[in-house]
Amino acid sequence: MTNVAVLGVTGRMGRCLVRAIRATDDLVVSGALASPLSPTLGRDVGDAAETGPVGLQVTADRAIALAGADVAVDFTLAGACVDNVAAAAAAGVPIVIGTTGLSQTQHAEIRRLSHDLPILLAPNMSLGVNLLFSLVGHASAALSDDYDIEIFEAHHRNKADAPSGTALTIAEIAAGARGVTLADVGIHVRAGTAGPRPRGGIGFAVVRGGDIVGEHGVLYAGTGETLEIRHRASDRMTFAHGAVTAARWMIGRPPGLYGMADVLGL
């Protein structure tokens, strides 16, 4: 059996991940980390995740959560993620990161830690979304800047970061395929008299509301035609199953920074 430490076990995705792991025949939850302020500390992981007893307590101690783990999966917050990765590096435990909203400084620290530890960083664990990334790269390279690019994303009302990490990744892929950077062509705000759209700009439309699991789309608007590539997630278990696939793939990998494209062979 492969031991998996779940970091961020009481969040939406952490609970889904526990359920996904328990549904497998080859993985087991070996540790469960929550915030020091979580009311679930000391409770059974299965109770916290609403899956029935596991026989393992939720802890705020990273070393305890990582003890005996073959791989860890992090679905926490940007402010805690880098410390979790550093703890995983100290324990020699490969880690899969699904946390979004990371700053450039946090990304740089994760890259530094990947010199000594296998780290998989993915803004979205959905297998379908990662195929979308590949399609966007091909479409953006094939269609010139005569086609305006708009990125659409929608999530539940409690999502903290905007645009989503997935939307930013889509935009970065589109910009890279056209030989530019998102920093140069990104359009993040439109209000008042915004003026004509700049040629080659990549715009964002962000929706937050209700319990929307996740929607992402790319619109290529040309003269006389449009092309849309869109993905809708209707169940968070989609992301949990993707994280399980990534966790299995990470076992035995050499140090380095990986993504879901590596898992899928894209």
Secondary structure as the mmCIF struct_conf table of DSSP 4:
data_model
#
loop_
_struct_conf.conf_type_id
_struct_conf.id
_struct_conf.beg_label_comp_id
_struct_conf.beg_label_asym_id
_struct_conf.beg_label_seq_id
_struct_conf.end_label_comp_id
_struct_conf.end_label_asym_id
_struct_conf.end_label_seq_id
STRN STRN1 THR A 2 LEU A 7
BEND BEND1 GLY A 8 GLY A 8
TURN_TY1_P TURN_TY1_P1 VAL A 9 THR A 10
BEND BEND2 GLY A 11 GLY A 11
HELX_RH_AL_P HELX_RH_AL_P1 ARG A 12 ARG A 22
TURN_TY1_P TURN_TY1_P2 ALA A 23 ALA A 23
BEND BEND3 ASP A 25 ASP A 26
STRN STRN2 LEU A 27 LEU A 33
TURN_TY1_P TURN_TY1_P3 PRO A 36 LEU A 37
TURN_TY1_P TURN_TY1_P4 PRO A 39 GLY A 42
BEND BEND4 ARG A 43 ARG A 43
STRN STRN3 ASP A 44 ASP A 44
HELX_RH_AL_P HELX_RH_AL_P2 VAL A 45 ALA A 48
TURN_TY1_P TURN_TY1_P5 ALA A 49 GLU A 50
BEND BEND5 THR A 51 THR A 51
BEND BEND6 GLY A 55 GLY A 55
STRN STRN4 GLN A 57 GLN A 57
STRN STRN5 THR A 59 THR A 59
BEND BEND7 ALA A 60 ALA A 60
HELX_RH_AL_P HELX_RH_AL_P3 ARG A 62 LEU A 66
TURN_TY1_P TURN_TY1_P6 ALA A 67 GLY A 68
BEND BEND8 ASP A 70 ASP A 70
STRN STRN6 VAL A 71 ASP A 74
BEND BEND9 THR A 76 THR A 76
HELX_RH_AL_P HELX_RH_AL_P4 ALA A 78 ALA A 91
TURN_TY1_P TURN_TY1_P7 GLY A 92 GLY A 92
STRN STRN7 ILE A 95 ILE A 97
HELX_RH_AL_P HELX_RH_AL_P5 GLN A 104 LEU A 113
TURN_TY1_P TURN_TY1_P8 SER A 114 ASP A 116
BEND BEND10 LEU A 117 LEU A 117
STRN STRN8 PRO A 118 LEU A 121
BEND BEND11 PRO A 123 PRO A 123
HELX_RH_AL_P HELX_RH_AL_P6 LEU A 127 ALA A 142
BEND BEND12 LEU A 143 LEU A 143
TURN_TY1_P TURN_TY1_P9 ASP A 145 ASP A 146
BEND BEND13 TYR A 147 TYR A 147
STRN STRN9 ASP A 148 HIS A 155
TURN_TY1_P TURN_TY1_P10 ARG A 157 ASN A 158
BEND BEND14 ASP A 161 PRO A 163
HELX_RH_AL_P HELX_RH_AL_P7 GLY A 165 ALA A 177
TURN_TY1_P TURN_TY1_P11 ARG A 178 GLY A 179
HELX_RH_AL_P HELX_RH_AL_P8 LEU A 182 VAL A 185
STRN STRN10 GLY A 186 ILE A 187
BEND BEND15 GLY A 192 THR A 193
BEND BEND16 PRO A 196 PRO A 196
HELX_LH_PP_P HELX_LH_PP_P1 ARG A 197 PRO A 198
TURN_TY1_P TURN_TY1_P12 ARG A 199 GLY A 200
STRN STRN11 ILE A 202 ARG A 208
TURN_TY1_P TURN_TY1_P13 GLY A 210 ASP A 211
STRN STRN12 GLY A 214 ALA A 221
BEND BEND17 THR A 223 GLY A 224
STRN STRN13 THR A 226 ALA A 233
TURN_TY1_P TURN_TY1_P14 ARG A 236 ARG A 236
HELX_RH_AL_P HELX_RH_AL_P9 MET A 237 MET A 250
TURN_TY1_P TURN_TY1_P15 ILE A 251 GLY A 252
HELX_LH_PP_P HELX_LH_PP_P2 ARG A 253 PRO A 254
BEND BEND18 PRO A 255 PRO A 255
STRN STRN14 GLY A 256 TYR A 258
HELX_RH_AL_P HELX_RH_AL_P10 MET A 260 LEU A 264
TURN_TY1_P TURN_TY1_P16 GLY A 265 GLY A 265
#
